Amino acid sequence: MINDTATHTGPYMAIQAVNGGQAVLNPTSITSNIEDFDVNLTIDSGQTIYGDFANCTLVSGAVIAYYR
């Protein structure tokens, strides 16, 4: 589980928000295959986004990042 603002190195294939709240992902510190990812991305608890993430950085909240 990731619940801090440090950059965590993958590769990850999915990121899921946990702990009953929202997680906010920082686009300036995430390398992924998602195009036009240039603003903070908020995902609700239980929601999962899929992609090819080289790393993951949070602004707030907590996520489980699934290794590829």
DSSP file (Angstrom, degrees, kcal/mol; ACC not computed):
  #  RESIDUE AA STRUCTURE BP1 BP2  ACC     N-H-->O    O-->H-N    N-H-->O    O-->H-N    TCO  KAPPA ALPHA  PHI   PSI    X-CA   Y-CA   Z-CA
    1    1 A M              0   0    0      0, 0.0     2,-0.5     0, 0.0    63,-0.2   0.000 360.0 360.0 360.0 139.7    0.0    0.0    0.0
    2    2 A I  B     +A   63   0A   0     61,-3.3    61,-2.6     1,-0.1    55,-0.0  -0.955 360.0 152.7-111.2 124.9    1.2    3.5   -0.8
    3    3 A N        +     0   0    0     -2,-0.5     2,-0.2    59,-0.2    58,-0.2   0.003  50.7  73.9-142.5  31.6    0.0    6.3    1.5
    4    4 A D  S    S-     0   0    0      2,-0.2    54,-0.6    56,-0.1    56,-0.1  -0.773  82.5-110.0-133.9-179.0    2.7    8.9    1.2
    5    5 A T  S    S+     0   0    0     -2,-0.2     2,-0.1    52,-0.1    -3,-0.0   0.264  76.6 114.0-101.3  12.0    3.8   11.5   -1.3
    6    6 A A  S    S-     0   0    0      1,-0.1     2,-0.5    51,-0.1    52,-0.5  -0.430  76.1-104.2 -75.7 156.9    7.1    9.9   -2.3
    7    7 A T        -     0   0    0     50,-0.1     2,-0.5    -2,-0.1    50,-0.2  -0.733  34.8-157.8 -83.4 127.3    7.6    8.5   -5.8
    8    8 A H  E     -B   56   0A   0     48,-2.7    48,-2.2    -2,-0.5     2,-0.4  -0.922  12.0-132.2-110.1 130.0    7.3    4.7   -5.8
    9    9 A T  E     +B   55   0A   0     -2,-0.5    46,-0.3    46,-0.2    45,-0.1  -0.656  41.0 138.8 -89.2 133.1    8.9    2.8   -8.7
   10   10 A G  E     -     0   0A   0     44,-2.9    44,-0.2    -2,-0.4     2,-0.1   0.352  62.4-134.8 -89.6-139.0    7.0    0.1  -10.6
   11   11 A P  E     +     0   0A   0      0, 0.0    57,-2.5     0, 0.0     2,-0.3   0.248  52.3 179.0 -81.6 142.2    6.3   -1.1  -13.1
   12   12 A Y  E     -BC  53  67A   0     41,-3.3    41,-2.5    55,-0.3    55,-0.3  -0.855  26.6-168.3-113.4 149.9    2.7   -1.2  -12.1
   13   13 A M  E    S+     0   0A   0     53,-3.1    38,-1.9     1,-0.3     2,-0.3   0.555  75.7  15.1-110.1 -14.4   -0.3   -2.5  -14.2
   14   14 A A  E     -BC  50  66A   0     52,-0.9    52,-2.7    36,-0.2     2,-0.4  -0.987  56.4-155.3-157.8 151.6   -3.1   -1.1  -12.0
   15   15 A I  E     -BC  49  65A   0     34,-2.3    34,-2.5    -2,-0.3     2,-0.4  -0.994  14.6-170.2-133.0 125.3   -3.7    1.4   -9.2
   16   16 A Q  E     -BC  48  64A   0     48,-2.6    48,-2.6    -2,-0.4     2,-0.2  -0.963  19.6-131.1-121.8 129.5   -6.6    1.1   -6.8
   17   17 A A  E     + C   0  63A   0     30,-2.1    29,-3.2    27,-0.5    46,-0.3  -0.565  36.3 174.3 -75.2 139.1   -7.8    3.7   -4.2
   18   18 A V    >   +     0   0    0     44,-2.4     3,-0.7    -2,-0.2    44,-0.5  -0.776  40.0  63.2-136.3 178.9   -8.3    2.2   -0.7
   19   19 A N  T 3  S-     0   0    0     -2,-0.2    -1,-0.1     1,-0.2     3,-0.1   0.712 110.3 -75.3  73.6  26.3   -9.2    3.1    2.9
   20   20 A G  T 3  S+     0   0    0      1,-0.2     2,-0.2    -3,-0.1    -1,-0.2   0.541 108.2  79.1  74.5   7.0  -12.7    4.5    2.3
   21   21 A G  S <  S-     0   0    0     -3,-0.7     2,-0.2    41,-0.1    -1,-0.2  -0.676  83.8 -78.0-132.4-171.9  -11.6    7.8    0.7
   22   22 A Q        -     0   0    0     -2,-0.2     2,-0.4    22,-0.2    22,-0.2  -0.620  31.9-148.3 -90.0 150.7  -10.4    9.4   -2.5
   23   23 A A  E     -E   43   0B   0     20,-2.7    20,-2.7    -2,-0.2     2,-0.5  -0.965   6.8-153.6-116.0 138.3   -6.8    9.1   -3.7
   24   24 A V  E     -EF  42  60B   0     36,-2.3    35,-3.5    -2,-0.4    36,-1.1  -0.959   8.9-152.1-115.5 120.7   -5.3   11.9   -5.8
   25   25 A L  E     -EF  41  58B   0     16,-3.0    16,-1.7    -2,-0.5    33,-0.2  -0.728  12.8-131.5 -93.8 139.5   -2.5   11.0   -8.2
   26   26 A N    >   -     0   0    0     31,-2.7     3,-1.0    -2,-0.3    31,-0.3  -0.807  14.4-164.7 -92.3 112.0    0.2   13.6   -9.2
   27   27 A P  G >  S+     0   0    0      0, 0.0     3,-0.8     0, 0.0    -1,-0.1   0.756  82.8  63.8 -70.9 -24.0    0.6   13.6  -13.0
   28   28 A T  G 3  S+     0   0    0      1,-0.2    10,-0.0    10,-0.1    -2,-0.0   0.681 110.5  38.5 -75.2 -14.5    3.9   15.5  -13.0
   29   29 A S  G <  S+     0   0    0     -3,-1.0     2,-0.5    28,-0.2    -1,-0.2   0.254  99.6  88.3-117.5  11.3    5.6   12.6  -11.2
   30   30 A I    <   -     0   0    0     -3,-0.8     2,-0.6    -4,-0.2    26,-0.1  -0.940  56.2-159.8-114.1 130.8    3.9    9.7  -12.9
   31   31 A T        +     0   0    0     -2,-0.5    23,-3.2    24,-0.2    24,-0.8  -0.946  35.6 137.8-106.1 119.5    5.2    8.1  -16.1
   32   32 A S  B     -D   53   0A   0     -2,-0.6    21,-0.2    21,-0.2     5,-0.1  -0.885  64.8-106.2-149.8 177.5    2.5    6.1  -17.8
   33   33 A N  S    S+     0   0    0     19,-0.5     2,-0.5    -2,-0.3    20,-0.1   0.268  80.7 113.7 -94.1  10.4    0.9    5.2  -21.1
   34   34 A I    >   -     0   0    0     18,-0.2     3,-0.6     3,-0.1    -2,-0.2  -0.737  63.1-137.7 -85.0 123.1   -2.1    7.4  -20.4
   35   35 A E  T 3  S+     0   0    0     -2,-0.5     3,-0.1     1,-0.2    -2,-0.1  -0.485  77.9  15.5 -83.2 151.7   -2.3   10.4  -22.8
   36   36 A D  T 3  S+     0   0    0      1,-0.2     2,-1.5    -2,-0.2    -1,-0.2   0.813  74.1 152.9  57.7  35.3   -3.2   13.9  -21.7
   37   37 A F    <   +     0   0    0     -3,-0.6    -1,-0.2     1,-0.2    -7,-0.1  -0.632  20.5 129.6 -91.4  74.7   -2.6   13.0  -18.0
   38   38 A D        +     0   0    0     -2,-1.5     2,-0.3    -3,-0.1    -1,-0.2   0.302  53.2  56.1-120.0   8.4   -1.7   16.6  -17.1
   39   39 A V  S    S-     0   0    0     -3,-0.2   -14,-0.1   -12,-0.1     0, 0.0  -0.916  99.9 -75.7-131.4 161.7   -4.0   17.4  -14.1
   40   40 A N        -     0   0    0     -2,-0.3     2,-0.6   -14,-0.1   -14,-0.2  -0.324  46.9-142.9 -55.7 136.4   -4.4   15.7  -10.7
   41   41 A L  E     -E   25   0B   0    -16,-1.7   -16,-3.0    -4,-0.1     2,-0.5  -0.926  11.3-159.1-108.7 119.6   -6.4   12.5  -11.1
   42   42 A T  E     -E   24   0B   0     -2,-0.6     2,-0.4   -18,-0.2   -18,-0.2  -0.863   9.6-176.0-101.3 127.3   -8.9   11.7   -8.3
   43   43 A I  E     -E   23   0B   0    -20,-2.7   -20,-2.7    -2,-0.5     2,-0.1  -0.974  22.0-125.1-122.5 139.8  -10.1    8.1   -7.9
   44   44 A D    >   -     0   0    0     -2,-0.4     3,-2.4   -22,-0.2   -27,-0.5  -0.393  43.0 -78.4 -79.7 157.0  -12.7    7.0   -5.4
   45   45 A S  T 3  S+     0   0    0      1,-0.3   -27,-0.2    -2,-0.1    -1,-0.1  -0.300 121.3  19.4 -55.3 131.2  -12.1    4.2   -2.9
   46   46 A G  T 3  S+     0   0    0    -29,-3.2    -1,-0.3     1,-0.3     2,-0.2   0.158  96.4 121.8  91.2 -17.4  -12.5    0.9   -4.6
   47   47 A Q    <   -     0   0    0     -3,-2.4   -30,-2.1   -29,-0.0     2,-0.4  -0.578  45.8-160.2 -80.8 140.9  -12.0    2.4   -8.0
   48   48 A T  E     -B   16   0A   0     -2,-0.2     2,-0.4   -32,-0.2   -32,-0.2  -0.964   8.1-159.4-123.8 137.1   -9.1    1.0  -10.1
   49   49 A I  E     -B   15   0A   0    -34,-2.5   -34,-2.3    -2,-0.4     2,-0.4  -0.937  13.7-150.7-112.0 142.5   -7.3    2.5  -13.1
   50   50 A Y  E     +B   14   0A   0     -2,-0.4     2,-0.3   -36,-0.2   -36,-0.2  -0.854  37.6 103.3-113.0 145.5   -5.4    0.3  -15.5
   51   51 A G  E    S-     0   0A   0    -38,-1.9     2,-0.7    -2,-0.4   -19,-0.0  -0.975  73.6 -68.4 173.5-167.7   -2.3    1.2  -17.5
   52   52 A D  E     -     0   0A   0     -2,-0.3     2,-0.6   -41,-0.0   -19,-0.5  -0.889  52.7-178.5-112.4  96.6    1.4    0.8  -17.8
   53   53 A F  E     -BD  12  32A   0    -41,-2.5   -41,-3.3    -2,-0.7   -21,-0.2  -0.869  21.5-171.2-104.2 119.8    2.8    2.9  -14.9
   54   54 A A  E    S-     0   0A   0    -23,-3.2   -44,-2.9    -2,-0.6     2,-0.3   0.783  78.8  -6.2 -76.1 -27.8    6.6    3.2  -14.5
   55   55 A N  E     -B    9   0A   0    -24,-0.8     2,-0.4   -46,-0.3   -46,-0.2  -0.948  64.1-137.3-156.7 173.4    6.0    4.9  -11.1
   56   56 A C  E     +B    8   0A   0    -48,-2.2   -48,-2.7    -2,-0.3     2,-0.4  -0.992  14.8 179.3-144.2 131.1    3.3    6.3   -8.8
   57   57 A T        -     0   0    0     -2,-0.4   -31,-2.7   -31,-0.3     2,-0.3  -0.997  14.4-152.0-133.8 129.4    3.2    9.5   -6.8
   58   58 A L  E     -F   25   0B   0    -54,-0.6   -33,-0.2   -52,-0.5     3,-0.1  -0.682  19.0-166.2 -98.2 151.7    0.2   10.6   -4.6
   59   59 A V  E    S-     0   0B   0    -35,-3.5     2,-0.3     1,-0.5   -34,-0.2   0.731  81.5 -23.2 -93.3 -40.8   -0.9   14.0   -3.6
   60   60 A S  E    S+F   24   0B   0    -36,-1.1   -36,-2.3   -56,-0.1    -1,-0.5  -0.972 102.5  40.9-160.7 168.0   -3.2   12.5   -1.0
   61   61 A G  S    S-     0   0    0     -2,-0.3     2,-0.3   -38,-0.2   -38,-0.2  -0.427  76.6 -78.0  89.1-162.3   -5.1    9.3    0.0
   62   62 A A        +     0   0    0    -44,-0.5   -44,-2.4    -2,-0.1     2,-0.3  -0.997  40.3 179.7-144.5 143.7   -3.9    5.7   -0.2
   63   63 A V  E     -AC   2  17A   0    -61,-2.6   -61,-3.3    -2,-0.3     2,-0.5  -0.947  27.9-131.6-138.7 159.3   -3.6    3.2   -3.0
   64   64 A I  E     - C   0  16A   0    -48,-2.6   -48,-2.6    -2,-0.3     2,-0.6  -0.982  25.6-158.5-106.0 123.8   -2.6   -0.3   -3.8
   65   65 A A  E     - C   0  15A   0     -2,-0.5     2,-0.6   -50,-0.2   -50,-0.2  -0.922   9.3-143.7-106.3 120.9   -0.3   -0.4   -6.8
   66   66 A Y  E     - C   0  14A   0    -52,-2.7   -53,-3.1    -2,-0.6   -52,-0.9  -0.739  14.7-129.5 -91.8 120.2   -0.2   -3.7   -8.5
   67   67 A Y  E       C   0  12A   0     -2,-0.6   -55,-0.3   -55,-0.3   -57,-0.0  -0.333 360.0 360.0 -64.2 146.2    3.2   -4.7   -9.9
   68   68 A R              0   0    0    -57,-2.5    -1,-0.1   -15,-0.1   -56,-0.1   0.432 360.0 360.0 -75.8 360.0    3.3   -5.9  -13.5
